[in-house]
Amino acid sequence: MIHSLIISVLDWFYKPFKSYLPRQTFNYAACGGANTAFDILLYILTYNFVLGKQIVHLGFVAISAHIAAFVFVFPVTFTSGFLLSKYITFTESNLRGRVQLLRYGLTVLGSIVLNYVLLKLFVEVAEINPSIAKVLTTIVVVGYSYVAQKYFTFKIKIHDTAHD
């Protein structure tokens, strides 16, 4: 039921973009944008109201509220992002679900590393304003993520019929 609802909403919003954008690319952008908004909303709610902007004391370590909010929210939006990619955007992939999940994790890890490296490079080496650097970094990371998910995480495995 949720799948049908999401597809119906995407169908409606896709109409004006039909001539300019492949369906899969539109779905990726829409699902990724929605998951990003969900991530930000959960982060804000967790940081401000669940944690009350307070340091989280675990006994053996204390974690700042902004990092603790990220740690709490990340598994939720990692899961929702994977499910949206698997069941809405890259539905034709015939790889096993656990392979897709492992590859999705590697792709997300790559995105995190790429974010860090590019921000350091743009801000500290190229001396670009941090806000502009974040926009440039996001453009590169979104492009990387789409290509990695399409051709690695959710690729279509071609069966070799000569060896079957």
N, C-alpha and C positions, 0 to 999 in steps of 0.2 A: 504494500500500500504506500509506504513512504517512497519507494523507488518510483512508482507511477506518478506520484505527486511531483517529485523533483523533475522527472522527465517532462511532465505537462508544463510546469513553470518554465523550464528551459526552452521547450518548443515555442512557447508564446514569446519569450524574449529574443529568441534566435531569428525570428522573421525579418527584422530590419537588417540583420547582418549576413543573411543567407548568401547574398551576391559577393560578399567581400571576404568571408571567413569560413574555413572548413568547419564542419559541425564539431569535430573532436577538439579543435583549437578553442572554439567558443565554449564548449563544455569545460575544458581545462581552466580557462580564464574565469568562468562563472563560479565553478566549484572551488577553485583556488582562492578567488576573491572572497567568497562566502566563508570559507574555512579560516581565512586570515582575519576577517571581521569577527568571527566567532572566537578566535584566539585572543584578539585584543579585548573583546568584551569580557571573556572569562578572566583574563589577566587583571583587568581593572577591578572587577568584582572581587577576585581573590586578594589582590594587594590591598585594596581599600577597606573591604568589609569582612572578609574571612580572616585575614591576618592583621587587620587594623594598622597597617604600616609598621608593625612591630617585628623586631628580630625574633627568629624562630630558634629556640634553644632545644637541641636534641640531646643534651647531656654531654656528649663527647665533642660537639661542634655547635657553633652558633652560625645561622645563615641569615643574611640580610633579607628583609621582606621582599625586595624586588627580585632577588634571585630565587627565593623560596616560592614566590608566585609563579615564576617561570617553570620551576621544577614540578610544581603541582599541576600546572595547566598543560605542559608539553605532552604527557601521555594521552590526554583527552584529545587534543587537536591532532596529534600524530595519528591516532586511531581514526578519527573522523576524516582526515585527509586521505588516509589509505583506503578507507571504505568508499569514499566519493570517487577516487581515482579508479579503483577496481570495478565498481558496479555502475558508475555513471559515465566516466570519460573513456577508459581504456577497456571496454567490455569484450573486445575481440581477442584479447590475449588468452592463449591456451596453456600458459605456464601454470604449474601447481600454485595454489594459494600461499603455501609456506615459502616457496621460492620468491613469489612476488613480495611477500612481507619482508623477507630478508633483504631483497634488493631495494625495496622502498626505504628501509632503514639505512642502507648504505648511501642511497641517493640523498636522504635528508641529512645524514652526517656530512656528505660532500657539500651540501648547501650551507651548512653551519660553518664549515672550514672556509669555504669560498667567501662567505660574508665577512668573516674575521680578516682574512688575508686582504681582500679588496678594500675594506675600510681602513686597515692599517696602511696599505699602499697609497690609497687616494688621499687620506688625511695627513699622514706623517711623512710620506715621501714626496707626493705631488703637491702637497699643501693646498688641497681643495677644501672648501668649506664643508664641514661635517654633514650638513643637511643635504647639500648637493651630492656629496660623496655617497650618502645613503641611497639617494634616488638612483644614481648610476649603478651602485652595487645591486640594488633590487632588480633593475633591468637585466643585468648580466645573470644574476642568480635565477630569476624566473625563466630566462631562456635556457640556461643549463638544466634546470629542473625539468622543463618540458621535454627537452631532447633526451635526457637520461631516463625519464619515465617511459617515454614512447619507445625508445630503442633498446632499453636495458631492463627496467623494472617490469614493464607490461608488454614486452615484445611478443610477437607472434612467432612461435617456434614452428619451423617448417620441417615436416616429417620426411625423412629419407625413405621413400617407398622401395628403393632397390635393396635395402637391408631389412625390410619387414618380413 
